Amino acid sequence: MSFHSAIVFAAEAGESGAATPTIIIVVALLALVIFGTIVVLMLYGKLWFRAYMSGAYVRLSSLIGMTFRQVNPRVIVEAKIMAVQAGVGSDPKAGISTERLEAHFLARGNVPNVISAIIAAHRAGMDLDFDRAAAIDLAGRDVLDAVRTSVYPKVIDCPDPKKSRKPTLSAIARNGVELRVSARVTVRTNLAQLIGGATEDTVVARVGEGIITSIGSADSHLDVLENPDRISKAVLARGLDAQTAFEIVSIDIADIDVGENIGARLQADQAEADTRVAQATAERRRAEAVAQEQAMKAKVAENRAHVVLAEAEVPRAMAAAFREGRFYANGPE
């Protein structure tokens, strides 16, 4: 019975006086159901039909429930259509289902980005299921960029000009000559260690430390200039990408320049310091000699004063002798 037929039937029953409360309730419920069906089809019919025609079947009741769960149905349907059309939607290992997509959306995850990453990994033959991709996304990493970096390795400057004040690394060989080096590190994402792995800054710091250590262990800067690849081989052999989110593909020395002769400058500074110490010692000895000379002069003056005092006593003694009659011109009688 259509909505129009129900209205006509109710009108005829009312005219005949046979209308009952039951008939009115039935007609009202029927009208409510028809109205609700029309509203649901207007809101979700197009989206449901699109999913159905794409092979990514989503129940109409699920679409209605998404609205009450504050999930965007369009995002979920489009993500599932992408997965099905790419051939990963029905893969039980990938685990892409409507419920999981809803759960990731409610966890504030980026559902389209996760599906795009899984599709890109599937095309590249990489092992990436929905659980791992969702975990990477919820950890705050861009999972799509990580997959792209795995397919197309990324080049990192060492040192990073955006974060370092100096454009080159400064290292000193054993002969004291400074070398200024800049390198480029080619890395690709290690999806297995992306969660909890160290970032690009750690890789740059480790590579920089390895380069400085390698140059510092060289006997002469000429050895490094003759074979710059020895630095790359020594750094790669140390396994600097351990516990990081990246795998180091290669380390290339982009530029190497000879800086100052730090050893010679240090020797000159040491010689100048030794000279200053010797001059200070000589000055101290000269001052001590001058002080000793002045002390001797004072002692001479003191002795001379004693002599003068002694000479002054002679006339006094003679006068006393004359007074006492103990002084005779021709000697005692």
C-alpha positions in Angstrom: 0.0 0.0 0.0 1.5 3.3 -1.1 1.4 6.5 0.9 -1.3 8.0 -1.4 -3.4 4.8 -1.2 -3.2 4.9 2.6 -4.4 8.5 2.6 -7.3 7.7 0.3 -8.2 4.6 2.4 -8.2 6.7 5.6 -10.3 9.4 4.0 -12.9 6.8 2.7 -13.0 5.1 6.1 -13.5 8.5 7.8 -16.4 9.3 5.5 -18.0 6.0 6.2 -17.5 6.5 9.9 -15.5 3.2 10.2 -12.1 4.8 11.1 -10.6 3.4 14.2 -7.5 4.4 16.2 -5.7 1.3 15.0 -6.0 2.3 11.3 -4.8 5.8 12.1 -1.8 4.5 13.9 -0.9 2.1 11.1 -1.2 4.8 8.5 0.9 7.2 10.6 3.6 4.5 11.1 3.5 3.7 7.4 3.9 7.3 6.5 6.8 7.7 9.0 8.5 4.6 7.5 8.1 5.9 4.0 9.3 9.4 5.0 12.4 7.9 6.9 13.2 5.7 3.9 13.1 8.8 1.6 15.4 10.7 3.9 17.9 7.8 4.2 18.0 7.4 0.5 18.5 11.1 0.0 21.4 11.2 2.5 23.1 7.8 1.9 21.6 6.4 -1.3 24.1 7.9 -3.7 27.1 7.0 -1.4 25.9 3.4 -0.9 25.2 2.9 -4.6 28.7 4.2 -5.5 30.3 1.8 -3.0 28.1 -1.0 -4.3 29.0 -0.4 -8.0 32.7 -0.1 -7.1 32.7 -3.5 -5.4 33.4 -2.0 -2.0 30.1 -3.0 -0.5 29.1 -1.1 2.7 25.9 -1.8 4.5 23.4 1.0 4.5 22.9 0.4 8.3 26.7 1.0 8.7 26.5 4.3 6.9 23.6 5.4 9.2 25.6 4.2 12.2 28.6 6.2 11.2 26.6 9.4 11.5 25.7 8.6 15.1 29.3 7.6 15.8 30.5 11.0 14.4 32.4 9.3 11.6 32.5 10.9 8.2 30.8 8.2 5.9 32.3 9.8 2.7 35.8 9.4 4.0 35.3 5.8 4.9 33.6 4.9 1.7 36.1 6.6 -0.5 39.0 5.0 1.4 37.5 1.5 1.0 36.8 2.1 -2.7 40.4 3.1 -3.2 41.6 0.0 -1.5 39.3 -2.3 -3.5 40.1 -0.7 -6.8 43.8 -1.0 -6.0 43.5 -4.7 -5.2 44.3 -4.5 -1.5 40.8 -4.1 -0.1 40.0 -7.8 -0.1 43.4 -8.9 1.1 43.0 -10.6 4.5 46.6 -9.7 5.4 46.1 -6.0 4.8 42.9 -6.2 7.0 41.1 -3.3 5.4 37.5 -3.5 6.6 34.8 -0.9 7.3 35.1 -1.4 11.1 38.9 -0.9 11.1 38.6 2.2 9.0 36.1 3.6 11.4 38.2 2.7 14.4 41.2 4.5 12.9 39.1 7.5 12.0 37.8 7.7 15.6 41.4 7.5 16.8 42.1 10.8 15.0 44.1 8.9 12.3 44.5 10.0 8.7 42.5 7.3 6.9 43.1 8.5 3.3 46.8 8.8 3.9 47.0 5.3 5.4 45.2 3.8 2.4 47.4 5.7 0.0 50.5 4.4 1.8 49.3 0.8 1.7 48.5 1.1 -2.0 51.9 2.6 -2.8 53.6 -0.2 -0.7 51.6 -2.8 -2.5 52.7 -1.4 -5.9 56.3 -1.4 -4.8 56.2 -5.0 -3.5 56.7 -3.9 0.1 55.2 -5.7 3.2 52.9 -3.2 4.8 49.6 -4.2 6.3 46.9 -2.0 7.7 47.8 -2.5 11.4 51.4 -1.3 10.9 50.4 1.6 8.6 47.8 2.7 11.2 50.3 2.4 14.0 52.8 4.5 12.1 50.2 7.1 11.4 49.0 7.3 15.0 52.6 7.6 16.1 52.8 11.0 14.4 54.8 9.9 11.4 53.8 10.6 7.8 53.3 7.0 6.6 52.8 7.9 3.0 56.1 10.0 3.0 57.8 7.0 4.7 56.7 4.7 1.9 57.8 7.1 -0.8 61.2 7.5 0.9 61.5 3.7 0.9 60.9 3.6 -2.8 62.8 6.8 -3.7 65.7 7.2 -1.3 66.2 10.6 0.2 69.4 12.7 0.2 70.3 14.5 3.5 73.1 17.1 3.7 75.7 16.7 6.4 75.8 19.2 8.0 72.3 20.4 7.5 72.6 24.0 6.3 69.1 24.8 7.8 70.1 23.7 11.3 73.9 24.3 11.4 75.7 27.6 11.5 78.7 26.2 9.7 78.4 24.9 6.1 81.1 22.2 6.6 82.5 19.8 9.2 85.9 20.7 10.6 88.3 17.8 11.4 92.0 17.7 12.1 94.4 14.9 10.9 97.2 13.7 13.1 99.7 16.0 11.3 97.7 19.0 12.6 96.2 20.1 9.3 92.5 21.0 9.3 90.1 19.6 6.6 86.7 21.0 6.0 84.2 18.4 4.7 80.6 18.4 3.5 78.9 15.1 2.7 75.5 13.9 1.4 73.9 10.9 3.0 71.4 8.9 0.9 68.8 7.1 3.1 65.6 5.2 2.8 62.9 4.6 5.3 63.2 1.4 7.4 59.5 0.7 8.0 60.3 -2.0 10.6 62.0 0.6 12.9 59.9 3.6 11.9 58.1 3.5 15.2 60.5 4.4 18.0 63.4 4.8 15.6 65.7 7.9 15.7 65.0 10.7 13.2 67.2 12.4 10.5 68.9 14.6 13.1 70.4 11.5 14.7 71.6 10.2 11.4 73.3 13.5 10.5 74.9 13.7 13.9 76.3 10.1 13.7 77.6 10.6 10.2 79.3 13.9 11.2 80.9 12.2 14.2 82.0 9.3 12.0 83.6 11.6 9.4 85.5 13.6 12.1 86.7 10.4 13.7 87.9 9.0 10.4 89.8 12.1 9.5 91.3 12.3 13.0 92.6 8.8 12.7 94.5 9.5 9.5 98.2 10.1 9.8 98.2 12.9 7.2 95.6 15.1 5.5 97.2 14.1 2.2 96.0 10.5 2.8 92.5 11.8 3.1 92.8 14.0 0.0 94.2 11.1 -2.0 91.4 8.7 -1.1 88.2 10.5 0.1 86.3 7.3 -0.2 88.1 5.9 2.8 86.0 8.2 4.9 82.8 6.8 3.4 83.9 3.2 3.8 85.0 3.8 7.4 81.7 5.5 8.3 79.5 2.9 6.6 81.4 0.1 8.4 80.3 1.5 11.8 76.6 0.7 11.2 75.4 4.2 12.1 71.8 3.5 11.1 71.2 1.2 14.0 68.1 2.0 16.0 67.1 4.7 13.5 64.1 5.0 11.2 66.3 5.0 8.2 68.7 2.7 6.3 71.9 4.4 5.0 72.3 3.6 1.3 75.5 5.6 0.7 77.7 8.4 2.1 79.3 10.6 -0.5 81.9 13.3 0.1 80.5 16.4 -1.7 83.4 18.8 -1.0 86.7 18.7 0.9 88.9 21.7 1.5 92.2 22.2 3.3 91.9 24.6 6.2 94.4 25.9 8.7 97.5 24.1 9.9 96.3 23.8 13.4 99.3 21.8 14.5 101.8 24.4 13.4 99.8 27.2 15.0 99.6 25.3 18.2 103.4 24.7 18.1 104.0 28.4 17.4 101.7 29.3 20.3 103.5 26.9 22.5 106.9 28.3 21.5 105.6 31.8 22.2 104.3 30.7 25.5 107.7 29.1 26.3 109.5 32.3 25.3 107.2 34.3 27.6 107.9 31.9 30.4 111.7 32.2 29.8 111.5 35.9 29.7 109.5 36.0 32.9 112.1 33.7 34.5 115.0 35.9 33.3 113.2 39.0 34.5 112.7 37.5 37.9 116.3 36.6 38.1 117.4 40.1 37.0 115.1 41.6 39.6 116.6 39.3 42.2 120.1 40.3 41.2 119.2 44.0 41.3 117.6 43.5 44.7 120.7 41.7 45.9 122.9 44.5 44.5 120.9 47.1 46.3 121.2 45.0 49.5 124.9 44.9 49.1 125.1 48.6 48.5 123.1 49.2 51.7 125.4 46.9 53.6 128.5 48.8 52.2 126.9 52.1 53.3 126.2 50.6 56.7 129.8 49.4 57.1 131.1 52.8 55.9 129.0 54.4 58.6 130.6 52.1 61.2 134.0 53.2 59.9 133.1 56.9 60.2 131.9 56.3 63.7 135.1 54.5 64.5 137.2 57.4 63.0 135.2 59.8 65.1 136.2 57.9 68.3 140.0 58.4 67.5 140.1 62.2 68.3 137.9 61.7 71.2 140.3 59.0 72.6 143.3 61.3 72.0 141.7 64.2 73.8 140.9 61.9 76.7 144.5 60.8 76.8 145.7 64.3 76.9 143.4 65.1 79.7 144.5 62.1 81.7 148.1 62.7 81.1 148.6 59.5 79.3 149.8 61.0 76.1 153.4 62.0 75.9 155.1 63.8 73.1 158.5 62.2 73.6 157.2 59.0 75.3 156.8 58.4 79.0 159.7 59.3 81.4 
